[in-house]
């Protein structure tokens, strides 16, 4: 009986403690849309709050972007038909993939802090 009572008191204290940590107004959400895009996807964020992802236009082309503060910066691999950005590290280096044609094979890349693009290809991969 004592054990059961202790368990009830313990469970009640956990429940009350958890309830006191819940905000009455709930979490807040922010909608992020690349200007003029029909679709925007966010894929990576670094500790500084910089966000990378990609957006799609009405012509179905996809392009990468960096959102830093309130400023969008389009980022496309040079000469590519499509670019997707997936991650950004604390130094601002970005990883993603691109394709030269809309239906062509995709290749990974690294965009360095100085804006250089380095293709990343696994040997023998198609």
Chimera marker file (.cmm) of the C-alpha trace (Angstrom):
<marker_set name="trace">
<marker id="1" x="0.000" y="0.000" z="0.000" r="1" g="1" b="0" radius="0.5"/>
<marker id="2" x="2.801" y="2.444" z="0.873" r="1" g="1" b="0" radius="0.5"/>
<marker id="3" x="4.614" y="1.652" z="-2.355" r="1" g="1" b="0" radius="0.5"/>
<marker id="4" x="1.459" y="2.276" z="-4.361" r="1" g="1" b="0" radius="0.5"/>
<marker id="5" x="0.905" y="5.627" z="-2.597" r="1" g="1" b="0" radius="0.5"/>
<marker id="6" x="4.503" y="6.655" z="-3.264" r="1" g="1" b="0" radius="0.5"/>
<marker id="7" x="4.126" y="5.767" z="-6.922" r="1" g="1" b="0" radius="0.5"/>
<marker id="8" x="0.926" y="7.845" z="-7.144" r="1" g="1" b="0" radius="0.5"/>
<marker id="9" x="2.651" y="10.825" z="-5.494" r="1" g="1" b="0" radius="0.5"/>
<marker id="10" x="5.668" y="10.420" z="-7.787" r="1" g="1" b="0" radius="0.5"/>
<marker id="11" x="3.454" y="10.225" z="-10.896" r="1" g="1" b="0" radius="0.5"/>
<marker id="12" x="1.460" y="13.264" z="-9.766" r="1" g="1" b="0" radius="0.5"/>
<marker id="13" x="4.630" y="15.286" z="-9.158" r="1" g="1" b="0" radius="0.5"/>
<marker id="14" x="5.913" y="14.425" z="-12.649" r="1" g="1" b="0" radius="0.5"/>
<marker id="15" x="2.589" y="15.406" z="-14.192" r="1" g="1" b="0" radius="0.5"/>
<marker id="16" x="2.474" y="18.719" z="-12.338" r="1" g="1" b="0" radius="0.5"/>
<marker id="17" x="6.093" y="19.457" z="-13.191" r="1" g="1" b="0" radius="0.5"/>
<marker id="18" x="5.515" y="18.729" z="-16.873" r="1" g="1" b="0" radius="0.5"/>
<marker id="19" x="2.350" y="20.820" z="-16.920" r="1" g="1" b="0" radius="0.5"/>
<marker id="20" x="4.174" y="23.828" z="-15.488" r="1" g="1" b="0" radius="0.5"/>
<marker id="21" x="6.687" y="23.719" z="-18.375" r="1" g="1" b="0" radius="0.5"/>
<marker id="22" x="4.004" y="23.858" z="-21.093" r="1" g="1" b="0" radius="0.5"/>
<marker id="23" x="3.326" y="27.319" z="-22.483" r="1" g="1" b="0" radius="0.5"/>
<marker id="24" x="-0.314" y="28.263" z="-22.365" r="1" g="1" b="0" radius="0.5"/>
<marker id="25" x="-0.193" y="29.836" z="-25.831" r="1" g="1" b="0" radius="0.5"/>
<marker id="26" x="1.630" y="26.861" z="-27.398" r="1" g="1" b="0" radius="0.5"/>
<marker id="27" x="4.549" y="26.963" z="-29.810" r="1" g="1" b="0" radius="0.5"/>
<marker id="28" x="4.842" y="29.641" z="-32.450" r="1" g="1" b="0" radius="0.5"/>
<marker id="29" x="5.446" y="28.975" z="-36.142" r="1" g="1" b="0" radius="0.5"/>
<marker id="30" x="6.814" y="31.150" z="-38.913" r="1" g="1" b="0" radius="0.5"/>
<marker id="31" x="5.969" y="30.599" z="-42.562" r="1" g="1" b="0" radius="0.5"/>
<marker id="32" x="8.944" y="30.961" z="-44.887" r="1" g="1" b="0" radius="0.5"/>
<marker id="33" x="8.292" y="31.380" z="-48.613" r="1" g="1" b="0" radius="0.5"/>
<marker id="34" x="10.865" y="32.328" z="-51.221" r="1" g="1" b="0" radius="0.5"/>
<marker id="35" x="9.423" y="35.368" z="-53.074" r="1" g="1" b="0" radius="0.5"/>
<marker id="36" x="7.648" y="34.330" z="-56.294" r="1" g="1" b="0" radius="0.5"/>
<marker id="37" x="8.048" y="30.595" z="-55.679" r="1" g="1" b="0" radius="0.5"/>
<marker id="38" x="5.213" y="28.074" z="-55.857" r="1" g="1" b="0" radius="0.5"/>
<marker id="39" x="6.986" y="25.824" z="-53.357" r="1" g="1" b="0" radius="0.5"/>
<marker id="40" x="9.698" y="26.359" z="-50.741" r="1" g="1" b="0" radius="0.5"/>
<marker id="41" x="11.504" y="23.618" z="-48.812" r="1" g="1" b="0" radius="0.5"/>
<marker id="42" x="13.862" y="24.181" z="-45.882" r="1" g="1" b="0" radius="0.5"/>
<marker id="43" x="16.525" y="21.540" z="-45.354" r="1" g="1" b="0" radius="0.5"/>
<marker id="44" x="19.328" y="22.845" z="-43.180" r="1" g="1" b="0" radius="0.5"/>
<marker id="45" x="20.050" y="25.350" z="-40.430" r="1" g="1" b="0" radius="0.5"/>
<marker id="46" x="23.262" y="26.261" z="-38.640" r="1" g="1" b="0" radius="0.5"/>
<marker id="47" x="23.775" y="27.578" z="-35.086" r="1" g="1" b="0" radius="0.5"/>
<marker id="48" x="23.664" y="31.190" z="-36.354" r="1" g="1" b="0" radius="0.5"/>
<marker id="49" x="20.141" y="30.582" z="-37.691" r="1" g="1" b="0" radius="0.5"/>
<marker id="50" x="21.106" y="30.657" z="-41.389" r="1" g="1" b="0" radius="0.5"/>
<marker id="51" x="18.745" y="28.404" z="-43.348" r="1" g="1" b="0" radius="0.5"/>
<marker id="52" x="19.290" y="26.641" z="-46.687" r="1" g="1" b="0" radius="0.5"/>
<marker id="53" x="16.831" y="24.887" z="-48.935" r="1" g="1" b="0" radius="0.5"/>
<marker id="54" x="15.346" y="25.158" z="-52.376" r="1" g="1" b="0" radius="0.5"/>
<marker id="55" x="12.366" y="26.674" z="-54.109" r="1" g="1" b="0" radius="0.5"/>
<marker id="56" x="10.406" y="25.764" z="-57.219" r="1" g="1" b="0" radius="0.5"/>
<marker id="57" x="9.052" y="28.224" z="-59.738" r="1" g="1" b="0" radius="0.5"/>
<marker id="58" x="5.923" y="27.844" z="-61.871" r="1" g="1" b="0" radius="0.5"/>
<marker id="59" x="8.086" y="26.548" z="-64.761" r="1" g="1" b="0" radius="0.5"/>
<marker id="60" x="9.058" y="23.602" z="-62.426" r="1" g="1" b="0" radius="0.5"/>
<marker id="61" x="12.696" y="24.723" z="-62.192" r="1" g="1" b="0" radius="0.5"/>
<marker id="62" x="14.264" y="24.334" z="-58.748" r="1" g="1" b="0" radius="0.5"/>
<marker id="63" x="16.886" y="26.616" z="-57.253" r="1" g="1" b="0" radius="0.5"/>
<marker id="64" x="18.818" y="26.717" z="-54.000" r="1" g="1" b="0" radius="0.5"/>
<marker id="65" x="18.669" y="29.574" z="-51.519" r="1" g="1" b="0" radius="0.5"/>
<marker id="66" x="20.231" y="30.860" z="-48.327" r="1" g="1" b="0" radius="0.5"/>
<marker id="67" x="18.058" y="32.730" z="-45.831" r="1" g="1" b="0" radius="0.5"/>
<marker id="68" x="20.182" y="34.810" z="-43.472" r="1" g="1" b="0" radius="0.5"/>
<marker id="69" x="18.163" y="37.022" z="-41.162" r="1" g="1" b="0" radius="0.5"/>
<marker id="70" x="15.387" y="38.321" z="-43.418" r="1" g="1" b="0" radius="0.5"/>
<marker id="71" x="17.483" y="38.197" z="-46.613" r="1" g="1" b="0" radius="0.5"/>
<marker id="72" x="17.077" y="35.517" z="-49.282" r="1" g="1" b="0" radius="0.5"/>
<marker id="73" x="20.082" y="34.795" z="-51.518" r="1" g="1" b="0" radius="0.5"/>
<marker id="74" x="19.531" y="32.494" z="-54.522" r="1" g="1" b="0" radius="0.5"/>
<marker id="75" x="22.332" y="29.951" z="-54.907" r="1" g="1" b="0" radius="0.5"/>
<marker id="76" x="22.629" y="27.837" z="-58.047" r="1" g="1" b="0" radius="0.5"/>
<marker id="77" x="25.515" y="25.641" z="-59.094" r="1" g="1" b="0" radius="0.5"/>
<marker id="78" x="26.996" y="27.375" z="-62.184" r="1" g="1" b="0" radius="0.5"/>
<marker id="79" x="25.387" y="26.127" z="-65.402" r="1" g="1" b="0" radius="0.5"/>
<marker id="80" x="22.926" y="23.829" z="-63.644" r="1" g="1" b="0" radius="0.5"/>
<marker id="81" x="19.290" y="23.278" z="-64.539" r="1" g="1" b="0" radius="0.5"/>
<marker id="82" x="18.363" y="22.403" z="-60.941" r="1" g="1" b="0" radius="0.5"/>
<marker id="83" x="20.047" y="23.007" z="-57.581" r="1" g="1" b="0" radius="0.5"/>
<marker id="84" x="19.055" y="21.685" z="-54.162" r="1" g="1" b="0" radius="0.5"/>
<marker id="85" x="20.718" y="22.817" z="-50.917" r="1" g="1" b="0" radius="0.5"/>
<marker id="86" x="20.585" y="20.457" z="-47.935" r="1" g="1" b="0" radius="0.5"/>
<marker id="87" x="22.949" y="21.619" z="-45.219" r="1" g="1" b="0" radius="0.5"/>
<marker id="88" x="25.003" y="24.513" z="-43.870" r="1" g="1" b="0" radius="0.5"/>
<marker id="89" x="27.718" y="24.290" z="-41.251" r="1" g="1" b="0" radius="0.5"/>
<marker id="90" x="28.691" y="26.874" z="-38.600" r="1" g="1" b="0" radius="0.5"/>
<marker id="91" x="31.293" y="28.363" z="-41.001" r="1" g="1" b="0" radius="0.5"/>
<marker id="92" x="28.680" y="28.928" z="-43.704" r="1" g="1" b="0" radius="0.5"/>
<marker id="93" x="29.785" y="26.152" z="-46.036" r="1" g="1" b="0" radius="0.5"/>
<marker id="94" x="26.856" y="24.615" z="-47.890" r="1" g="1" b="0" radius="0.5"/>
<marker id="95" x="26.285" y="21.142" z="-49.327" r="1" g="1" b="0" radius="0.5"/>
<marker id="96" x="23.774" y="20.213" z="-51.970" r="1" g="1" b="0" radius="0.5"/>
<marker id="97" x="23.245" y="18.605" z="-55.343" r="1" g="1" b="0" radius="0.5"/>
<marker id="98" x="22.754" y="19.798" z="-58.895" r="1" g="1" b="0" radius="0.5"/>
<marker id="99" x="21.903" y="18.497" z="-62.343" r="1" g="1" b="0" radius="0.5"/>
<marker id="100" x="22.894" y="19.917" z="-65.709" r="1" g="1" b="0" radius="0.5"/>
<marker id="101" x="19.501" y="19.024" z="-67.194" r="1" g="1" b="0" radius="0.5"/>
<marker id="102" x="16.056" y="18.654" z="-65.621" r="1" g="1" b="0" radius="0.5"/>
<marker id="103" x="16.159" y="14.860" z="-66.045" r="1" g="1" b="0" radius="0.5"/>
<marker id="104" x="19.923" y="14.338" z="-65.882" r="1" g="1" b="0" radius="0.5"/>
<marker id="105" x="21.989" y="12.643" z="-63.182" r="1" g="1" b="0" radius="0.5"/>
<marker id="106" x="22.568" y="14.598" z="-59.986" r="1" g="1" b="0" radius="0.5"/>
<marker id="107" x="25.990" y="15.428" z="-58.564" r="1" g="1" b="0" radius="0.5"/>
<marker id="108" x="26.801" y="16.536" z="-55.033" r="1" g="1" b="0" radius="0.5"/>
<marker id="109" x="28.731" y="19.712" z="-54.315" r="1" g="1" b="0" radius="0.5"/>
<marker id="110" x="30.236" y="21.860" z="-51.609" r="1" g="1" b="0" radius="0.5"/>
<marker id="111" x="29.935" y="25.647" z="-51.727" r="1" g="1" b="0" radius="0.5"/>
<marker id="112" x="32.743" y="27.155" z="-49.688" r="1" g="1" b="0" radius="0.5"/>
<marker id="113" x="32.577" y="30.371" z="-47.674" r="1" g="1" b="0" radius="0.5"/>
<marker id="114" x="34.276" y="32.281" z="-50.485" r="1" g="1" b="0" radius="0.5"/>
<marker id="115" x="31.528" y="31.219" z="-52.942" r="1" g="1" b="0" radius="0.5"/>
<marker id="116" x="33.519" y="28.541" z="-54.789" r="1" g="1" b="0" radius="0.5"/>
<marker id="117" x="31.686" y="25.402" z="-55.914" r="1" g="1" b="0" radius="0.5"/>
<marker id="118" x="33.407" y="22.025" z="-55.604" r="1" g="1" b="0" radius="0.5"/>
<marker id="119" x="31.653" y="19.051" z="-57.265" r="1" g="1" b="0" radius="0.5"/>
<marker id="120" x="31.602" y="15.904" z="-55.116" r="1" g="1" b="0" radius="0.5"/>
<marker id="121" x="31.438" y="12.700" z="-57.125" r="1" g="1" b="0" radius="0.5"/>
<marker id="122" x="31.788" y="9.192" z="-55.766" r="1" g="1" b="0" radius="0.5"/>
<marker id="123" x="34.070" y="7.242" z="-58.140" r="1" g="1" b="0" radius="0.5"/>
<marker id="124" x="32.044" y="5.004" z="-60.463" r="1" g="1" b="0" radius="0.5"/>
<marker id="125" x="28.645" y="6.319" z="-59.349" r="1" g="1" b="0" radius="0.5"/>
<marker id="126" x="26.043" y="7.030" z="-61.997" r="1" g="1" b="0" radius="0.5"/>
<link id1="1" id2="2" r="1" g="1" b="0" radius="0.2"/>
<link id1="2" id2="3" r="1" g="1" b="0" radius="0.2"/>
<link id1="3" id2="4" r="1" g="1" b="0" radius="0.2"/>
<link id1="4" id2="5" r="1" g="1" b="0" radius="0.2"/>
<link id1="5" id2="6" r="1" g="1" b="0" radius="0.2"/>
<link id1="6" id2="7" r="1" g="1" b="0" radius="0.2"/>
<link id1="7" id2="8" r="1" g="1" b="0" radius="0.2"/>
<link id1="8" id2="9" r="1" g="1" b="0" radius="0.2"/>
<link id1="9" id2="10" r="1" g="1" b="0" radius="0.2"/>
<link id1="10" id2="11" r="1" g="1" b="0" radius="0.2"/>
<link id1="11" id2="12" r="1" g="1" b="0" radius="0.2"/>
<link id1="12" id2="13" r="1" g="1" b="0" radius="0.2"/>
<link id1="13" id2="14" r="1" g="1" b="0" radius="0.2"/>
<link id1="14" id2="15" r="1" g="1" b="0" radius="0.2"/>
<link id1="15" id2="16" r="1" g="1" b="0" radius="0.2"/>
<link id1="16" id2="17" r="1" g="1" b="0" radius="0.2"/>
<link id1="17" id2="18" r="1" g="1" b="0" radius="0.2"/>
<link id1="18" id2="19" r="1" g="1" b="0" radius="0.2"/>
<link id1="19" id2="20" r="1" g="1" b="0" radius="0.2"/>
<link id1="20" id2="21" r="1" g="1" b="0" radius="0.2"/>
<link id1="21" id2="22" r="1" g="1" b="0" radius="0.2"/>
<link id1="22" id2="23" r="1" g="1" b="0" radius="0.2"/>
<link id1="23" id2="24" r="1" g="1" b="0" radius="0.2"/>
<link id1="24" id2="25" r="1" g="1" b="0" radius="0.2"/>
<link id1="25" id2="26" r="1" g="1" b="0" radius="0.2"/>
<link id1="26" id2="27" r="1" g="1" b="0" radius="0.2"/>
<link id1="27" id2="28" r="1" g="1" b="0" radius="0.2"/>
<link id1="28" id2="29" r="1" g="1" b="0" radius="0.2"/>
<link id1="29" id2="30" r="1" g="1" b="0" radius="0.2"/>
<link id1="30" id2="31" r="1" g="1" b="0" radius="0.2"/>
<link id1="31" id2="32" r="1" g="1" b="0" radius="0.2"/>
<link id1="32" id2="33" r="1" g="1" b="0" radius="0.2"/>
<link id1="33" id2="34" r="1" g="1" b="0" radius="0.2"/>
<link id1="34" id2="35" r="1" g="1" b="0" radius="0.2"/>
<link id1="35" id2="36" r="1" g="1" b="0" radius="0.2"/>
<link id1="36" id2="37" r="1" g="1" b="0" radius="0.2"/>
<link id1="37" id2="38" r="1" g="1" b="0" radius="0.2"/>
<link id1="38" id2="39" r="1" g="1" b="0" radius="0.2"/>
<link id1="39" id2="40" r="1" g="1" b="0" radius="0.2"/>
<link id1="40" id2="41" r="1" g="1" b="0" radius="0.2"/>
<link id1="41" id2="42" r="1" g="1" b="0" radius="0.2"/>
<link id1="42" id2="43" r="1" g="1" b="0" radius="0.2"/>
<link id1="43" id2="44" r="1" g="1" b="0" radius="0.2"/>
<link id1="44" id2="45" r="1" g="1" b="0" radius="0.2"/>
<link id1="45" id2="46" r="1" g="1" b="0" radius="0.2"/>
<link id1="46" id2="47" r="1" g="1" b="0" radius="0.2"/>
<link id1="47" id2="48" r="1" g="1" b="0" radius="0.2"/>
<link id1="48" id2="49" r="1" g="1" b="0" radius="0.2"/>
<link id1="49" id2="50" r="1" g="1" b="0" radius="0.2"/>
<link id1="50" id2="51" r="1" g="1" b="0" radius="0.2"/>
<link id1="51" id2="52" r="1" g="1" b="0" radius="0.2"/>
<link id1="52" id2="53" r="1" g="1" b="0" radius="0.2"/>
<link id1="53" id2="54" r="1" g="1" b="0" radius="0.2"/>
<link id1="54" id2="55" r="1" g="1" b="0" radius="0.2"/>
<link id1="55" id2="56" r="1" g="1" b="0" radius="0.2"/>
<link id1="56" id2="57" r="1" g="1" b="0" radius="0.2"/>
<link id1="57" id2="58" r="1" g="1" b="0" radius="0.2"/>
<link id1="58" id2="59" r="1" g="1" b="0" radius="0.2"/>
<link id1="59" id2="60" r="1" g="1" b="0" radius="0.2"/>
<link id1="60" id2="61" r="1" g="1" b="0" radius="0.2"/>
<link id1="61" id2="62" r="1" g="1" b="0" radius="0.2"/>
<link id1="62" id2="63" r="1" g="1" b="0" radius="0.2"/>
<link id1="63" id2="64" r="1" g="1" b="0" radius="0.2"/>
<link id1="64" id2="65" r="1" g="1" b="0" radius="0.2"/>
<link id1="65" id2="66" r="1" g="1" b="0" radius="0.2"/>
<link id1="66" id2="67" r="1" g="1" b="0" radius="0.2"/>
<link id1="67" id2="68" r="1" g="1" b="0" radius="0.2"/>
<link id1="68" id2="69" r="1" g="1" b="0" radius="0.2"/>
<link id1="69" id2="70" r="1" g="1" b="0" radius="0.2"/>
<link id1="70" id2="71" r="1" g="1" b="0" radius="0.2"/>
<link id1="71" id2="72" r="1" g="1" b="0" radius="0.2"/>
<link id1="72" id2="73" r="1" g="1" b="0" radius="0.2"/>
<link id1="73" id2="74" r="1" g="1" b="0" radius="0.2"/>
<link id1="74" id2="75" r="1" g="1" b="0" radius="0.2"/>
<link id1="75" id2="76" r="1" g="1" b="0" radius="0.2"/>
<link id1="76" id2="77" r="1" g="1" b="0" radius="0.2"/>
<link id1="77" id2="78" r="1" g="1" b="0" radius="0.2"/>
<link id1="78" id2="79" r="1" g="1" b="0" radius="0.2"/>
<link id1="79" id2="80" r="1" g="1" b="0" radius="0.2"/>
<link id1="80" id2="81" r="1" g="1" b="0" radius="0.2"/>
<link id1="81" id2="82" r="1" g="1" b="0" radius="0.2"/>
<link id1="82" id2="83" r="1" g="1" b="0" radius="0.2"/>
<link id1="83" id2="84" r="1" g="1" b="0" radius="0.2"/>
<link id1="84" id2="85" r="1" g="1" b="0" radius="0.2"/>
<link id1="85" id2="86" r="1" g="1" b="0" radius="0.2"/>
<link id1="86" id2="87" r="1" g="1" b="0" radius="0.2"/>
<link id1="87" id2="88" r="1" g="1" b="0" radius="0.2"/>
<link id1="88" id2="89" r="1" g="1" b="0" radius="0.2"/>
<link id1="89" id2="90" r="1" g="1" b="0" radius="0.2"/>
<link id1="90" id2="91" r="1" g="1" b="0" radius="0.2"/>
<link id1="91" id2="92" r="1" g="1" b="0" radius="0.2"/>
<link id1="92" id2="93" r="1" g="1" b="0" radius="0.2"/>
<link id1="93" id2="94" r="1" g="1" b="0" radius="0.2"/>
<link id1="94" id2="95" r="1" g="1" b="0" radius="0.2"/>
<link id1="95" id2="96" r="1" g="1" b="0" radius="0.2"/>
<link id1="96" id2="97" r="1" g="1" b="0" radius="0.2"/>
<link id1="97" id2="98" r="1" g="1" b="0" radius="0.2"/>
<link id1="98" id2="99" r="1" g="1" b="0" radius="0.2"/>
<link id1="99" id2="100" r="1" g="1" b="0" radius="0.2"/>
<link id1="100" id2="101" r="1" g="1" b="0" radius="0.2"/>
<link id1="101" id2="102" r="1" g="1" b="0" radius="0.2"/>
<link id1="102" id2="103" r="1" g="1" b="0" radius="0.2"/>
<link id1="103" id2="104" r="1" g="1" b="0" radius="0.2"/>
<link id1="104" id2="105" r="1" g="1" b="0" radius="0.2"/>
<link id1="105" id2="106" r="1" g="1" b="0" radius="0.2"/>
<link id1="106" id2="107" r="1" g="1" b="0" radius="0.2"/>
<link id1="107" id2="108" r="1" g="1" b="0" radius="0.2"/>
<link id1="108" id2="109" r="1" g="1" b="0" radius="0.2"/>
<link id1="109" id2="110" r="1" g="1" b="0" radius="0.2"/>
<link id1="110" id2="111" r="1" g="1" b="0" radius="0.2"/>
<link id1="111" id2="112" r="1" g="1" b="0" radius="0.2"/>
<link id1="112" id2="113" r="1" g="1" b="0" radius="0.2"/>
<link id1="113" id2="114" r="1" g="1" b="0" radius="0.2"/>
<link id1="114" id2="115" r="1" g="1" b="0" radius="0.2"/>
<link id1="115" id2="116" r="1" g="1" b="0" radius="0.2"/>
<link id1="116" id2="117" r="1" g="1" b="0" radius="0.2"/>
<link id1="117" id2="118" r="1" g="1" b="0" radius="0.2"/>
<link id1="118" id2="119" r="1" g="1" b="0" radius="0.2"/>
<link id1="119" id2="120" r="1" g="1" b="0" radius="0.2"/>
<link id1="120" id2="121" r="1" g="1" b="0" radius="0.2"/>
<link id1="121" id2="122" r="1" g="1" b="0" radius="0.2"/>
<link id1="122" id2="123" r="1" g="1" b="0" radius="0.2"/>
<link id1="123" id2="124" r="1" g="1" b="0" radius="0.2"/>
<link id1="124" id2="125" r="1" g="1" b="0" radius="0.2"/>
<link id1="125" id2="126" r="1" g="1" b="0" radius="0.2"/>
</marker_set>
